[in-house]
């Protein structure tokens, strides 16, 4: 293998590697966790690490949620249409309520703390 081919392969690998890591970063790894299904809403606290008001998505670094057998972690949630996201931004400390939805848990209330 000549130097040009080797350098091309290295650059390609360095460029593609992080993209594959991000693309594969889903909550599917939670499938092996011993989680509980919640029959109703659960409340917790956390910090907003990302927020997209147009898509109604929020990523929270939340405290442990014993009702769901979840440890402290960072994960994304959809936000119910009736929840007002105005005034919320990244790094805000919040209290929130999660309610079972079609695909996991959905934020049905959130407020700054």
C-alpha positions, 0 to 999 in steps of 0.5 A: 500500500502506498502512502497516498492510499494509506493516508486516504484510508486514515482520513476516511476512517477518522471522518466516518468513525464519529458519524457512525458512533453518533448514528448508533447512539440510541436508547436501544442499549436500554433493552437489557436494563431491568426497567419497569413500566409505569402505570401513571405519571412519574416526577423527577428533576434534571438539567436540560442538555438540549431542547428543540421547540420546533420538534418538541424534543428535550434532552434531560440529564435526570436524577434516578427515577426509582418508579421506572428503575432508571439510574441517573442518565441523559436521554431524549424525550418527546414533549406533549403538545400542550406543554409550554416550552417558552422560556426553557433553554439549555442548562436550565434545572427543571422539574418534570413529569413523564407519562407513558406514551406510544414510544416510551415516556413523554414529558407532560409537564416541565418547569424551571427550578 
